[in-house]
């Protein structure tokens, strides 16, 4: 019976190295493209930046509306604001106002 120990040891060694390389490659691919990988992290950073700017825009818009509502409260009623809202809601124009007719396409 002939045994080929040298060939078997070389193939075993190559098999172990190949298995180790495949295992490392698997973990590398998952670290890069997995659910919690590098690309997922970058997309989350982009989404966070976009949502932060949207939040800041909405905060400024809310502050603007809070200032306008504060002007309409009975404690600090601004006559100009009341006049502006009444004209806008009732579609009235004062005789002394300058009106521009704009054609809509």
Beta strands, then each sheet from edge to edge (+ up, - down):
end
